[in-house]
Amino acid sequence: MTEEREDRADAMFHALADRTRRDILRRVLAGEHSVSTLAAKYDMSFAAVQKHVAVLERAGLLTKRRNGREQLATGDVEAVRSVASMLTELEQVWRGRIARIDALLASDPDQED
């Protein structure tokens, strides 16, 4: 994995480590939302929601566009797929290790001597 890709993975997993950001991402993956509409859904200030949206945007998990005075946020499905791909790669590493452990446990100890 390249350094740039590692930095992007760090940003994505950091962004997804927060439950509010995951919830915001779920909403914007379902459809475009204004940041002010999103802010109305949470018991926190508009500025706090803006900061969560900014973290998701820096991680590449959502994009924003302006429509007049509104900021509209949309989830990036491809970015979410890349996160899923990274997790699948990690799962394959662990599945390989578990398979080797299972093979060692199942091996006949009499044949090893």
C-alpha positions in Angstrom: 0.0 0.0 0.0 1.4 3.4 -0.9 1.9 6.2 1.7 -0.8 8.2 0.1 -3.3 5.3 0.2 -2.3 4.7 3.9 -3.0 8.4 4.7 -6.4 8.2 3.0 -7.2 5.0 4.9 -6.2 6.7 8.2 -8.5 9.6 7.3 -11.4 7.3 6.4 -11.2 5.2 9.5 -10.8 8.2 11.7 -13.9 9.7 10.2 -15.8 6.5 10.6 -14.7 6.1 14.2 -17.4 8.6 15.4 -21.0 7.5 15.6 -22.4 10.9 14.6 -20.2 10.9 11.5 -21.3 7.4 10.6 -25.0 8.5 11.0 -24.4 11.5 8.9 -22.8 9.3 6.2 -25.7 6.9 6.3 -28.1 9.8 5.7 -26.1 11.4 2.8 -25.5 8.0 1.2 -29.3 7.7 1.0 -29.6 11.1 -0.7 -28.4 14.6 -0.8 -29.0 16.6 2.4 -28.4 20.2 3.3 -26.0 20.7 6.2 -28.6 22.7 8.0 -31.2 19.9 7.6 -28.6 17.5 8.9 -27.9 19.8 11.9 -31.6 19.8 12.8 -31.4 16.0 13.4 -28.8 16.2 16.1 -28.7 17.6 19.6 -25.6 19.7 18.9 -24.8 23.0 17.4 -24.8 23.7 13.7 -21.1 24.4 13.9 -20.5 21.0 15.5 -22.4 19.3 12.7 -20.4 21.3 10.1 -17.2 20.1 11.7 -18.4 16.4 11.4 -19.3 17.0 7.8 -15.9 18.6 7.2 -14.1 15.5 8.6 -16.1 13.3 6.3 -15.4 15.5 3.4 -11.6 15.6 4.1 -11.7 11.8 4.3 -13.3 11.7 0.8 -16.5 10.0 2.1 -18.8 12.8 1.1 -18.8 15.8 -1.2 -20.4 19.2 -0.8 -21.7 21.7 -3.2 -23.3 25.0 -2.8 -26.9 25.8 -3.9 -27.4 29.5 -3.0 -26.8 29.8 0.7 -27.2 26.1 1.3 -24.4 23.5 1.5 -25.6 20.2 0.1 -23.8 17.0 1.1 -23.8 13.7 -0.8 -22.2 10.5 0.2 -19.5 9.0 -2.0 -20.4 5.4 -2.7 -17.0 4.6 -4.3 -15.2 5.8 -1.2 -17.3 3.6 1.0 -16.6 0.7 -1.3 -12.9 1.3 -0.9 -13.2 1.1 2.9 -15.1 -2.1 2.4 -12.3 -3.4 0.1 -9.7 -2.5 2.7 -11.6 -4.4 5.4 -11.9 -7.4 3.0 -8.2 -7.4 2.5 -7.6 -7.5 6.3 -10.2 -10.2 6.7 -8.4 -12.3 4.1 -5.1 -12.0 6.0 -6.7 -13.2 9.2 -8.7 -16.0 7.5 -5.4 -17.2 6.0 -3.8 -17.2 9.5 -6.7 -19.0 11.0 -6.7 -21.6 8.2 -3.0 -22.3 8.9 -3.6 -22.6 12.6 -6.5 -25.0 11.9 -4.2 -27.1 9.6 -1.6 -27.3 12.3 -4.1 -28.4 14.9 -5.6 -31.0 12.6 -2.2 -32.4 11.5 -1.3 -35.8 12.8 1.4 -35.3 15.6 2.9 -38.8 14.8 3.9 -37.8 11.3 5.9 -34.8 12.6 8.5 -36.9 14.5 
